[in-house]
Amino acid sequence: AQKVTQAQTEISVVEKEDVTLDCVYETRDTTYYLFWYKQPPSGELVFLIRRNSFDEQNEISGRYSWNFQKSTSSFNFTITASQVVDSAVYFCALSEEKNYGQNFVFGPGTRLSVLP
Amino acid sequence: EPEVTQTPSHQVTQMGQEVILRCVPISNHLYFYWYRQILGQKVEFLVSFYNNEISEKSEIFDDQFSVERPDGSNFTLKIRSTKLEDSAMYFCATKERSNQPQHFGDGTRLSIL
């Protein structure tokens, strides 16, 4: 069975600090996808990144970076020089390959508050 | 960029009433999903739909729920005899092919009074 754990329920940082959001997943499949979504107060889900299980390269996109480590089943997300606009709930999600496509299993989310 | 569109953005309904949530997928997408997020909680899978039939559903998706594509374009979630605990944000997601990522709509906030 799939499972996604985000141990940090809430994090508060002061603007310009770096912050890392942890994500640990469980799956028995060898082919799977990992995602991060941002959910601002307005409620929509904003796609940030997708990574497949065969690609362990870390990725950087502006102030965002992701560290995928299969050995520890982790897919952590770092925001560098955080800004107030980064305040949101962040969800990590796992998707396995299935016959009719995948569905997602979301983690419980981490609420990030960036204070001015 | 094409988007998944959900209507209405907010639905307020009396308990016991039926409600239909609508989703317009991106035009060439073949896989459809509904998810639910109770306020303050995580997003939960409800159902997936492919080739005009349900391919998978969760324990949450009981006989109270149904999905269909009545006109080949809209993808709807019907909730019969709504309960207070059905109050949540409902997200539709669609994708083109099996190995492609899902695209989420902005959600419908359902409030049951």
Chai-1 contact restraints between the chains, C-beta under 6 A:
chainA,res_idxA,chainB,res_idxB,connection_type,confidence,min_distance_angstrom,max_distance_angstrom,comment,restraint_id
A,G43,B,M89,contact,1.0,0.0,6.0,A-B,restraint_1
A,G43,B,G107,contact,1.0,0.0,6.0,A-B,restraint_2
A,E44,B,D106,contact,1.0,0.0,6.0,A-B,restraint_3
A,E44,B,G107,contact,1.0,0.0,6.0,A-B,restraint_4
A,L45,B,F104,contact,1.0,0.0,6.0,A-B,restraint_5
A,R50,B,P101,contact,1.0,0.0,6.0,A-B,restraint_6
A,Y100,B,Y50,contact,1.0,0.0,6.0,A-B,restraint_7
A,Y100,B,S55,contact,1.0,0.0,6.0,A-B,restraint_8
A,G101,B,Y31,contact,1.0,0.0,6.0,A-B,restraint_9
A,G101,B,S98,contact,1.0,0.0,6.0,A-B,restraint_10
A,N103,B,F45,contact,1.0,0.0,6.0,A-B,restraint_11
A,N103,B,S48,contact,1.0,0.0,6.0,A-B,restraint_12
A,F106,B,K42,contact,1.0,0.0,6.0,A-B,restraint_13
A,F106,B,V43,contact,1.0,0.0,6.0,A-B,restraint_14
A,P108,B,K42,contact,1.0,0.0,6.0,A-B,restraint_15
A,G109,B,K42,contact,1.0,0.0,6.0,A-B,restraint_16
